[in-house]
């Protein structure tokens, strides 16, 4: 009887965070069973293979993560704290857990595993981020301006969007708009009148988001004030002991822009201070929302001293809570905040075909972890280092990247297509935007349903069509239950498309009856889309 299969509980407890724990729970992997989850940025390596391992403690994989694993046989694993997991032969090994680890066997498919986990551990709140993030493209100033964010070029970027025939939407001003980290005012040497700039962007029909982080530049007046008020994380290496009350030396964190102190959001006063600064930016400069960068668990040392004892992962989760106050939000790193109205973004991808191929598996794993409102990084890539030294970008890659993003939950530009593409290829990118326009109503319908029932907007083939051999299919996805989307993500125009059982209406006309595997030559002007007309 299935009643006997309700839930199996494995409890692993250890007394100190991050310590090695001798006990390991061994879960026998069933014949034909495939496992996913844990870390979004590892999605291209899933389903998990023999030899794979990952320790979630203090590591969110530079992107979103959750203490959740799910299988195609309907099982899921959950803990309220990070744990280490690995695959050895036909065994899934769980170790270093500091909280109970639950293994639920109630489901029979990947979808049922997700639905059961969602209901029990991260029920949807029924709330949405600002729907403008879904209904129109987003534009980020990062790749065009990098660290030279300035009023003149930001206005020009916005004006060029319009003059080149792209729709307005959300415009994000990226890093280096302030004199230093922790100072919440636009730098005067680059912004003559930031309020006028934002108001001008509003008149052009943009909403404006601003890059922020939890870091504070050392040896500044604001740093000294926050240190005196004990609103910063303290170093674990204190002369006077490990008690928070006696701690005086701040933790200095190494990150991609150098070394900084970091706010301690276990202290309610630190959260109040930071939210007060954000609200000041809204009131003074008319900013509409914020891009919350950093906050990765690995930026919080496990031995750091905080107001309230917390794991590095918990510090990361508290960073996520800040965004709940702002419907226009975006996060690049997250821990255990599934089901919330927070926008996630896949980590910066390089301007390469290899990274383009990661978008679909990463986005579908994000959905499996409950991060449904996810943006597939910037079109053409957001990792600016891969653009350095390139006199000419791969125009075909930019076009295919735009097509890949077109029917994902969000679509974000950064590198200016009108600057790097020929007239013909620019037209193809604009065509991808027009394709999205035709499906926007359905995307918004899926967004609203997801806010209520928690189910992913973008789904893997295995999720929607279990037991049809799709566990390894990573080059296509389902938009809701209705549309199969198969973008080309390789340099050549060949595309292998897997059709589940049912009748599928092609975007080019005609009906395809599944199950079937078809290899097609897809011209650069086409995004293959198939509508399920009868299952």
N, C-alpha and C positions, 0 to 999 in steps of 0.2 A: 504493500500500500504506500502511496506517496505521502501519507501522513507521517510515516516514519522518516521521511526525507526532509522534514521541515527545515531544521537548522542544526548544524553541528558547530559547536563553539570550541575554539582553542584559545586558551588564556595563557599569555606569556607576560610575565611581570619582571621588571628589573628595577633596582632601587635608584639608580642614577642615570641621567640622560646621557646617551652616547656611549655608555660603557658596553664592553663586550659581554654577551650573554651566551652561556654554554648551551642552553636549550635551543633546539631547532625543531620547528614543526615541519613535518614532511607530508606533503599532499601528493598522492598518486595521480598523475595526469592520465585521464582516461584515453582509450583508443579514439583517435580522431578529434580530441579536444584541443582547442587553441586558446591561448591566454593573451589578453591585452591589458594596458593600463599603467598606472603609476606616474608616468612622465610623458608629457605631450611631445617634447623635443626628441623623444626616442621612437616616435610612432613609425618611422620608416623601417625600424628593426623588428616590428611586430607583424604577426604574432610571435611571442617570445620563443627563442630557439635554445637548444642545448648549449650550455656555456655562458648564457647571458646572466648578468647580475647587476643590481643597482641598489644602493643604500640611500633611502629617502631622507635619512637624518642629516639636516643641514645642507640639503642639496635638492633644489627644485628643477634641476636640469636646465637652468637659464630661461625657463619658461613656466608654464603652469604645471602643477603636480597635485596629486591627491593620494591618500593612503587607500587606494582602491585598485583591485585587479578583477577582471571579469573574464568568463570563459564562454566558448560557443556551446557548451553543454548546460548553460544556465546557472553555473555557480559563480559566486563572487566572494572576494576577501576584502574585509574592511577593518581598520583600526582607527581610533581617534588620535593616534600619534604615529610618527614615521616608523618604518621598519625596513629591514633589508630583505630582498627577495632574489632568488637565483633559480636557474633551471639546470638540473643535472640529469641527463637521460630522460626517463619518464617520471621524474620527480620535480615538484616545485617546492623549494625550500624557503621557509620564513624564519628569520632570526633577528636578534637585537631589538625586539619589541619592548616598549616601555608601558604599553597599555594593552588591554585585552584585544586579541585578534579574532574576528568572527569569520567563519566560513559558512556561507549560506548555500544550501543545495536545493532550494525550492523551485528554481526555474529549469527550463529545458533548452532555452536558446540564449544567444547573446542579448537580444532585446529584453527577454524576461529577466535576465540577470541584472541588466541596467535598471529596469522599471522597479524591481524589488529593492535594489540598493538606493535608488532615488527616493522612494517613499520612506524608507527607514532612516537614512543617514543625511540626506541633503534635500529635503522636500522643497519644491519650487515655491517662491514667495508670491508669485502672481504679479510681479512688478517688472517694468521694462526700463532699459536705458532710453535716452532720447531717440525716437524712431528716425530722426533725420540721419543718424549714423547708418541706417539700413536702406532708407529710401533713395538716397543720393550718394554719389561717390564722396570720399574724403580726400583731403589734400594735406600733405605734410611737407613743411619747408626744409626738412633735414638734408636730403641728397643735393638739392640745389644750392643751399647756403651753408650747410654743415655748421661750423662754429661761428660763422659770420652772419648771425641773425641780425637784421637791421630793418628799420622802418621803410626805407626806400625800396629795397628789394622784395620785401614781403608784400607791399602794395602792388609792385610790378608783377609778382607771381600771381596774385589774385586777379589782376587785370588781364594777364595773359591767359588764364584759365577761361575767362569769359570770351575774349577776343578770338580764341582758337576753337570756340564752339563747344566747350565742355560745360555741363551744368554746374551751378553753384552748389555748395553743401557745407560741410564742416571743414574749416581750415585750422591746422595745428601749427603753432609756432614752437619750434623745437629748442634744444638746449643752447645756453649762453646768451640769453636775453637779459640776465642780471649781471651785476659786477662780480658777485661771488655767490656760492651756494649758501642759502639761508637768508639772503637779502631779498626781500620781496618788493622790488621796485625795478622798473626797466632802466637799464644803463643809459645815461644821458649822452654818451659819445656815439651811440648808434640809434637812439630813439629820441627824436626832437620832442615829440608829444605823443606818447603811446596811447593816450585816451582818444585823441583825434584819429590815430591810426585804426584802432579797433572800431570806432564809430564809422569810419570810412568803409571798413570791411563789412560792417552790418548793412550799410547802405547799398553795398554791392550784392547783398543777399547771402552773406556767409555768416555762420556762427563760428566763434573763435575759441579754440582750446589752447592751453599753455602747458609746456613741459615743466614738470616739477619732480623732485626726488626727496628722499628723507635725509639727505646729507647736509652737513654744515661745514663750511670751510674753516679750518683752524686759524688761530691767531687773528681773529676778527672781533669786532666789538660784539656782534650778535653771538658768536661762539662763546665769548667770555661770560656774557649775560646768561646764556642757557646753561653753561657749566655751573655757574654760581647757583642757579635755581634747581640744579640737579635734574635737568630734563633730557640729558644725553645718556647714552649707554656708556658704562664704565669698563675699563680694562680689568681682566681677571687677575692681572698681576699688580696688586696693590701692596704698598708697604705696610699699611695698617690693617690688613686682613681682608676677608671677602664679604663683609657686611656692607649692604648698600648705604647705610647711614654714615659709615666712616669712609666710604670710597671718595677719592678726590681726582684720580687720574682717568681721563676719558679714554675710551677705546678709539683708536684711530684706524679706520678701515681703508684697505687698499682696493680701489675700483678702477674702471677704465679711464677715469679722468684724474687720477692721482690718489691723494690721501685725504680723507675727511672724517670728521666725527659723524655720528648718526643719532637721530632722535630716538628716544626710548618710549615707544607708544604703550608700554605696559603702565606708564605713568599717565594718569588722566590729564594732568596739567600739561604734559608735552603734546598730547592730542589736542587739547584746547588751544594751545599756542599755535600749532600748525594750522588747524582749521580756521583760527582767527586770521592768520596771514592769507590763507586762500580767500576767505570772505572779503578781506581788504582788497585783494586783486579784483574781485568781482565788483565791489562797490566803486573803487577808484578808477579802474581801467576798463570796466564793463566786460571783463572776460566772462565767457559762457560756461566754461568747464575746463577740465585738466587732464593731461596725459601724465599718468603716474608711472614714472620709470624707476628702475632699480627695485629695491625691496626683496631681492633674491635672498633665500635663506642663508646662502654662503657668505653674505655680507654681515652676518650676525655671529660672531665667534661663540662657540659653545661654552666657553668659560667666562664670557662677558657677564658683568654684574648689572642687573636691571632692577627697577623699582619693585617689580613682581617677577619671581622666577619664571622663566619661559625658555622653551627650546628655540633654536634658530628658526624652525618652521613656524612656531607660534608668532614670533616677531614678524615674519613675512605675512601671516594671516592678518595681523593687526594693521599692517600697512594697507591691506585690501579693504578693511572696514572704512577707511577715510573716504573712499570713493562713493560710498553709499549716499553721501550727502549731495552728490552732483550727478544728475541724469546724463550729462555729457562727461563721460569718463573713459579712460582706456588704461589697461594694465598690460605689462609685458611679462611680469613674474607674479605667481599667485600660489597660495597653499590653502586648500580646503575651504574654498569660498564658492563652491558649486551651488546652483540654485538661486544665486543673488543677481540683481540687475546690474552686473558689472561687465563691461566690454573688455575682452581679452584680445591680445594680438599675438600671432605667432612671432617668435623671435626673429631678429634681423636675418634675412636670407641673402646669400651672395648672388651676384649677377652671373649665375652659372645654371646650366641645365640640370646638374645634379641636385642643386637646391630647389629648383622649380619642381622637381619630381617629389620633393618632400611635402609639398603643400597639402596634397590630398590626404595622405596617411596621418600627418600631424593634425589636420583639422578634424578628421573623423575620430581620432583618439581624444581630442579635446572634448568632443561631444560625448564620448563614452565616460569621461570624467565629470560630466555635468557642466562644463564650460561651453555653453551653447552659443553665446553671443560673441563669437570669435572672428577676428579679422585675419585674413591670410597674408600678413605683412604687406610691404609696399610693392607695387607693380614694377617688375624688373629687378627687384632686390632692394633691401634697405640697409645692407651691411656696406657702409661707405668705403671701407678699405678695398673691396673688390672693384671699385670704380677708379681707384687711383692708378694713374699711368695709362688709362684706356682712352685713346684719342677717339675711338669709335666704339659704340656699344653694339652688341648683337641685336640687330633690329628684330629679327625673327623671334628671339627670346622675349623681347618686350611685348610683342604682339601676343604670343602664346601665353605669357604671364597674365596679360589683361583678360584673355579669354578664360583662363583657369579661374580667375577671381570673379568673373562676371556674375556667376550664379551661386557664389558663396554668400554667407550672411552679410558681409561687407566688402567693399571695394575701395582700396586706398592707393592714391598716386603720391609720388614724391619726386622722382626724376621727371622732368617736364617732357612729355612725349613730343611736343611741338619743337623742342630744341634738339632732340637726339634722333628723330625719325625722319625718313623721307616723307613726302606728301602722301604717297600711296600707303605707306605703313601707318602714318598718323591717322589716315582715314579708317584703317582696319581697327585701330584701337578705339576710335570713336564709334565704330560699329559694335564693338563689344559692349560699350556703355549703352548703346541703343538696345541691344539684346537684353541687357539687365532691365531697362525700362519696361520692356514687354512683360517681364516676369516679376516686377516689383510688387504688384498686388499679392501675388502668391507668396513671395518671400515674406512680406509683412504678415500675411495670414499665418505662416509657419512660425514667425517670431512670436506672435501673440499666443499661439497654441503652446509653444515651448515654455513661455513664461508661466503657463497654467499647469501643464502636465509634465514638464521637465524633459521631454524627449528631444533629441538632437534635431536641429534644423537640417544640417548636412549629415548624412548617414553613410556608413560603409555598406557595401553590397551584402556582406554577411549579416549585418544588423537587420536589414530589411527583408532579406531573402535567405533565411537560414537553411543549412543542410543542402545547399545546391552547389557546393564546391567553391565558394567565393572568399574563403578565409584569407587567401593570399592576394586577392585582387586589390591593387593600390592605385590604379591609374584612372579610376572613374568613381563617381559617387551618386547617391540619390539625394535630390532636393526634396525633402519630405518623402511622401509615399508615391509621388506622382511622376517625377521627372528624373530620368537617368541622364547624367551629364558626363561626357567623356572627352575632356579637353586633351589636345596633343601636348605632351610635356617632354618630347624628345626632339633632337635637331632635325631628324628626318620626318616626313609627313605621314609615316605609317602609324596606324593605330589599331590595336587589338581590342575589340569591344565584346564584353561578355553580357549576353542577354539572359535574364532569368525567364522562368516559365511565364507565359502570358503573351499578349499582343502589344506591340510597341509601335507607335506612330512616329516616323522620322521627321526631323525638321526639314528634310529635303523631299518629304512626301513619301507615301507608301507605308505599308505595314510589314513589320518583321515579327515572325512568330518564334518565341523562345521555348525551350532553352536553345541557345545558339551562340557560337563564337564566330565573329566576323573580323577579318582584317581589312581595313579600309585605307585608302590613300586620301588624306584629309587636306585639301588646299588651305593655304594660309588665311583665307577669308572665311573659314567655317569653324564654328564651335558645334560639334555633334551633340544634339539633344533629342531624347526619345521620351515620348509621353506614354505612360501605361494606360491603355484604353480598355483592357480586359485582362484580369488575372486568372 
